[in-house]
Structure formats: C-alpha cells, structure tokens
C-alpha cells in the first residue's frame, strides 16, 4: 500500500483521505512505539470543512490503539509541529490543494516522518489491526499551543535585523490558518499589518490556497498601490511563503532563499555552517552562502529533513534548509515554517530594506520547462541524456546525484530530472542567455525521449 507522497498523505476527502483511512492511520501511529498507553499524540487541523471529521477519526483510531491524545484544534502546520516536540503529532491539512482535498502529515519530535517511518505506518494500515482491549484505550483532552508558538517565533526573530517600528506589511492569509499566527507575530514585533483574506474559511473564498503570481494578484495590486514595504503570501496551512516587493512584483523564490540563507550562515555559531537545499535551486544561493562563509549541500526534492539529518550525522551544523517557498529554521525547530520566515524577513527588511538585501544577489534569468515523457520511458531517456547533455555543454561540470545537473564556468546551470508524479521530464535552467540554454537542452531531451520510444 502506497499512501505517502512527498508531503504526507493527500487527496480527495471523499475518495482518498477518508474517515476510514484516518481511523486506520490513527491506530497505526498509536502503535508506532509498541502501542504503549503512555504514547502521547497531538492532533491539529487546518480550516478545511472536512478537517473536524477527519481529526475526530484520527483521534478515535489513536485512542483505540492506546495513545493519549491532545487536541490543539485549528492551527498552522508549523504550530502543530512545535506542539509535537518530544511526542508524536498528526496534522490534518492538504496545504495548498483545493478545498475538497485533505491530508494527513505525521510528525515525531517536531519533524515530519521520514520514508522509513512512513513505510512502517503503511504496513500497519495494511495489516488492518483491531482496537486494543477495552482497558487499554487512551484518553483525550484539549490543549493550547498557539500563544506559546507565536511568542516563541517572536523571540527567535529578534535575533535578526532590527525592530519593525511601524513597518507596513501586507499579509495575504488565503483564508487559511496563517491568519492565526503571522499577523499577530508581526504586530508583536512592531509592524503595522494589513491582512487580506484574514478569516479562516475552508472554502478559500478569497483566492485559491496555492500562492502563485496569478493567485496573489490582489496582494500584488494592493502593495503596488499603497505604501507597504512588502507583502507576504501564504498557502492554506502556513508552511509556504511568497514575498512581494513594494512594486507588487513577486520576488523570485531563490532570491528569498539566498537572502535568508546568507543571514543564517552569518549568524551561525559554527566553523562550517551548511545550507541544505535541492538540485533545482539557483546558483545564487551558493554564491551568497559561500560569501558568508558557509557551504551548500543539495538533496532530492522533498528530502530536506533527511538532508538535515545526514549533515548532522556527519557532525555538521545546518544553519538553514530550504526548497522553493518552504524553509526550515534549525535554530527554531526542525519543521518547515512560513511564519518564522515572515518574521525573520520582516526584521531584515526593517534594518536594510528589501532592495538593499537583493542588491548583492545575481538574479540571472531562470526557467522551468516540462517535456512530455511517458513513465516507462523515463529511465531510458535519462540514461541517454547522461551522454548527450554533457556533449552539448562540454564546458559543464556534471553532477548525477539527483538527475543531471550541469554547472558552467560563467555561473549558469541546468538540471534535468524525471518527474516523480507526472509523465514529464523537468528542465530547470538559469543563465544570462537562458532561452538559448533551454532551447539546446530541450532539443536534447526531446531527442532522447524519441530514441527511448
């Protein structure tokens, strides 16, 4: 049984993430340490209309499996992760998916389950285990996490930049649970905050939950027409963040990543601070991290947590970890947290201004392209590209760790990798001559697909 994708279990609440599945997952996670009655599980949910029922179903399964349950109610995913420190956690959320979807994310000691732990849950769900005897069931009660989480974010953000002192920030909460955290945190830090779509509504009436340049059109216009220093766009559960500059333009996700990574490296109390990111991330990140005295380690998409653990297993210090839109602040916690990013970025902007933060970053043109490739042809296509791409770019240094990444002497680069979920080969490229680079690489990919067929 394959339940988990790159971010938990996710799908339609009617056909995929059903109450029946939620009961089974709840019982499976209660057994994760042998089903001992002392197992403590914290359960939270976002504002989706199906969240209350699914949370109740997880709770029923967990209690019948012997766990003690603490209900924290409607909270951002990072707040649930904060509550799951020292125990296990379940978050009912489909993040940026449409309102009819829902999902189940599992946490242990504040960190999302890794692949091995997820496979163990899949096996237990597949086993179809029955409830414990009547005297082995757990107990449940309500708990509170939001006030403590918000104050902890405020305390952490004060390590960076300077007081917001009336800095005007517009926050588009997408009618999601970011409304319960980001505006309050920024106000506590001294900002003048304007919220858009600031009530929690599981229908997402203001805009779709996924923050894109198109869906953030209202935020972009509002910021461009006003006097705000910048804008923040969140997804439905507040783990993602998008930054909009004073002119209403979306700041490239890798530029945001580079800004935060550089500051985290400079602030790190370590001889060899590491930033963990993904193969599709821009070379501008490497440039700023190296300038700050750190280095970059790349891991597969969706594997930030494993990458952080790997660096630590090697006695390294992770200063920051991120993939586009999703940031982990190890000095605060081991989870993806858009609320912390909003607070840290606001403090940096208050001290230096957004444009000054961007000035040292070489924002070369960046493109993402999808080339059709049936799933059964992906391996043969990639095998052929391993030879033909380096031939097309003989000056490039090749890295085969996560697809095929070529880095060129002028700082340009490209990455080709098969999609793990759709019938495509993905091409990412960054160069002053990006159209030429993409055209050449795309031609080689299309030829490889044709040859594989």
N, C-alpha and C positions, 0 to 999 in steps of 0.2 A: 504494500500500500504506500503510495507516494502522496503525502499530504502537504509537505512543506515546500514553498518556493524560496526565493531569495530573502523574503521578509515575512516569515511565518506562514500561516495558512490563510488563504484569502480567496473569496469568490462570492457568488450569489448566496444570500442568506436563505433563499428558498430551496435551492437545489444543491448547494455545495457546503457552505458553513451553516449547517442546520442545528437545531437544538439537540438532536440525537448525537451528532458528532461532538457537540460541545460537552455533553454529559460524558462521552467516552474519553475525551481529552482530559477533562477534569479528573476523572478517576485514574487515568494513566499518569498524570503528573503527581497525584497524591501518592502513587506507588513508586515515584522516582527514587526514593531513598529507602525502599522496602515497605512503604505503606505504614510507617510508624505513626502512631497517633500524634506525636509531637511535631510532625511536619506542619509548617506554617506557610500558608499561601495567601498572597494579597491579590485581590481581583479589582480591576478598574475597567472603565469603558469610555469610549468617546460618545458623541451626541447622537449617533445614528438611532433611528427608531427601533431597529432590531436589537440594539445593544442590551437593553434591560433584560429581555427574554434570554438572550444568549449568555449573559453574565449569570443569570439565575441557573441556567442549565449547567454551566461550568461548575458553579458552586455546589449544585446537587451531586454531580459526579465526584467532586473533590471530597465532600463530606462523607459520601458513602464509601470512599476509598480510604478514609481515616484521617484526612487532613483537617487542620484548624484553619478557618477562612477569616480573613479580614477584608471587609468591603470598603473600598475607598471611593466608590461612586464614579461620577463623571469627571475625568481628569485628563490632562495631556499625557501622551505616552511617556515622555521623559519624567513626569511626576510619578507615574506608576513604577518606572524603573528605579527612581530614587527610593520609593517605598519598599522595593524588593531587595534592597541591600540586606544581606545577612539572612535572606529567606528566598522563597520562590515567588514568582509573580505571573499573572496572566492578564494581558490587555486585550480587550475586545475592540478591534479597530480594523478598518480597511484603508486607513491612511488617506491617500489621495484618490481612491477609487470612487465610482459613482455611488449615490446614496442607497441603492438596492443591494450593494455588496456589504459584507462584513468580513472580519478576520480574527485570528487568534495568534497573538505573539506571546511567547513564553520567555521568562527571564529567570536567571539564577544569580543571586547576589548582585543584582543590578545590571547584569549583562545578558543579552539575548542568547538563547540556547545555541550552541554550535551544532554542526552537522551530525556529530555522533550522538548528542543528546536528543536531537530531533528524531533520528532514526530509532532510538530506543522508545520514544513515545509512539512512533508509528507501529512498532512491533506490539506494544501493549494495547493500542487501539485495535489492531488486527486480531489480537488474542480474544477480544470480547469478554474481558473479565467481569465477574459478577461483584456486587457490593460485599463488603465485609459483614460479618455477623452484627446483629443489632447493637451489641455493646462495644463495637469497635469504631463506630462512626464519630466523626469530628464535630466541632461546634463552630458557630459563626457569630461574628459581631461586626458592627460598623466601626470604622476608623477614619481618621482625618490625616491627610498628607499635604494638601495644597498650601496652607500657611507656612509650614516648615520648609517646603520645597522652594517657594517664592523667596523666602528670606535667605535661604542658602545660595540661590542664584545671585541675589543682590550682593552678598558677601564675597562671592567668587569674582564677580565682575569688577569689583572695586580694586582688584589687583592691576587692572589695565587702565590706560588712558587717564581721563580726568572727569570731574563732576559734570553731569549733564546740564545743570544750572539753567533750566528753561529751554534747552534744545528741543526744537519742534520735530516730532517724529510721527509719521502716519503709519498705523499698523492695520493691515487687511487680514482679519482673522478667518475669513472664508466661512463664517457661521460655524466654525469649529471650536475645539476646546482650547486653542491658543488664547481665546478671549478670556479664559480664566487665569491666565498667567502673564503673558508678555506685556499687556498694557499696565498691569499692576506693578510688575517688576520695573519697567522703565519709569513710571511715575515715582516709585520709591527711590530711584536713582536721581530724581530731579527733573525728568523730562516733561515737556508739555506734549501730551499724547492725544492724538486724534485717532479714533478707531473707525474702521469701515467693516460692515458685516460683523459687528461685535457681539451679537447674541448667538448663543448656541442653538442650532436648529439642524436636526439630522436630515432635513430635505435639501440643505445647502441652497437656499433660495437666492442668495446674493450673487454667487458665482460658483462654478464647478470647484470641487475641492482641490484639484491639482493646480498648483501655481505655475502658470506659463505666461509668456509675454502677452498672449491673447486674453487669457482669463483675468490677468491683472490690469486690463485696460482701464478700469475705473480708478484703481490706485494710481496708475501712471498719470492719468489726466489730473487727478486731484493734487498730486505732488507738483506736477508741472505748472498748474495754475495758481499754486499757493506759495508759501514761504517756508515750507518744511525743509529741514536739512537733508532728509532722505526718507524713504519708505521701506516698510518690511511687509513681505507677503508670506503667509504660512499655508500649509496644507491642513487637512481636516484634523490631524492629531498632534500637530506642532512639532514634529521631528524635522521637517524640512523648512528651509528659509530661503527666500529670494530677496535681494536688495535692489531697490530702485533709487537712482540718483536724483538730485534736485531738479533735473530737466525732465524727469519722468521716464528715463531710459533704464532698462534692466541692466545691472552690472553683471558682466559675464561671471558665471559660477566659479570658474577657475581663478578669476581675479579676486573674488571674495575669499576663496580658499587660500590664495597666496598671501593676502593681507593678514588673515588671522594666523596662518601658519608661521609667518615671519615673526609676528609679535610673540607667539607662544614659544618659539625657539629662543628668542632673545631673553624671554623671561624665565626660561628653564634653568634650574639649578642642577646642571648635568654637564659632564665633559663631552658627551657625544649625543646631543638631542636628536631624536628621529621623528620625522613626519611620515605617517603611513597613508598612502593614497592608492589610487587604482591606475591601470595601464592607460586609460583614456584621458587621464588628467594632463593638463598642459605643462610644457617645459618651463613656463613662467613660475610655476611653483618651485621647481628645483632651483631656479636662479635666485629667488628671494630667500629660500631656506639656506642655501649654501652661503649667500651673502651674510646671513645672520649667524653662521657658524654651525649649522646642522646638516643633516643629510636626509634623503628621501628613500623610502622603501616602498615598492609597489606590490600590491596583492590583487588577486582576482576580484572582479566586481562582486559585490555582495559579501565580501570576506574581510571587512575591516576588523571585526572582532578577533578573527583568527590571526590576522596580521599583527594586531597589537599584542596578542598573547605570544606570538612567535618572537617578536622583538624582545619582549620581557623574559622569555625563556632563555634568550641569549644574553641576558644581563644588560640589555639596552634600556634606555629611558625614552618613552614615547611622549613627545611634547604636544602632539596634536595628531588626529587621524580624521580623514575626510574623503568622501567622494562627492561629486557634484550635488549640491543642495543639502547634503547630510554631513554633520560634523560631530565628532566625538572630542570632548574636552577631558583628557585623562586626569587633569588636576582637580576636576569636579566629580567625574563619575565615568563609568565605562560604557555609557549608552549614547545613542545619537540624540542630540538636544538642540532644537532650534531656538528655544527660549534663551538658553545661555549664550548662543551665538548672537542673538539680537541684542542682548545686554552688553556683551563684550564689544561688538561692533559700534554700538552707540557711544560707549566710553572712548573708543579710539577716534571716532568722528568728532566728538566733543573736544578732544585735545588737538587734533591735527587737521580736521576737515577731510571729507571724503576724497576730494580731488588730490589733495596732498598725499593721501595714502595710496592713491593709484599711480601717482607720477613716476615712481621708480620701476613700475611693472611694465614689461614689454608685452603689450597686448596685441600680438600678431593675430591676423585673421584665422578663424577656427571654423571648421566644417565637420558635420556628421552626415554620413550618407549610408543608406541601406540598399544593398544589392540582392535581388531575389536569388535564393539558393535553396532547393529542397533539402529537407533534413538528411535524407540518405546520401546526399552528395557533398555534405559539408566536409567530411574528413578528407576525401579525395581532393576537393578544392583547396583545402588548406595545405595539404601535402604538396600540391603543385605550386602554390603561391610561395612556399618556403624556398623554392628555387627561383621563380620568375620575378618576385618582388625585389630581392637583392640585385638581380641582374639589371632591373630598371633603374635602381638607385645605388650604383656601385660605391658611392662615397658614404653610404649609410652604415651605421653600426647596428647590428641585428640582435634583438632580444626575443627569444622564443618562449619566455616564461608564461605569458598569458596572451596567446595569439602570436602575431608577428608585429613587433614594433621596430621601426627603423628611425634612428636619430641621426641627423645630418650635421655637418660641421657648422652650418650657418644658424643652428638652433631650431630649424624646422624639424618636424617629425610626422610620422603617420603610424597608425595602428590598424590592423585588420584582425578581426576575431569573429567566430561564428556566434550568432545569437543563441542563447540557451533556451529561448521560449518561442521564437518565431522563425519562419523559413527564410532567413536572411543571413548574409554576411555583412557585418558592420564595418564601416570605414570611418576613422577619425583622422583628421589632418589639421596641422597648424603650420602656417608659413606666410611670409610676405607675398608669395606667389601661390596662394592656396588653391586657386582654381586650376592652375596648371598641374599642381601636385595631385589634386583629386582626379583630374581627367586621366592622368597617366596611371594612377593606381586603380581607378575604376575599370579602365580598359583591361588591365591585367587580371582583375577579379572576374570580370565577365568572360574573358577567355578561359580562365581556369574552370569556371562553372560549366562552360560549354564542353571543355575537354573531359571533365568528370562525367558528363552525361553520356 
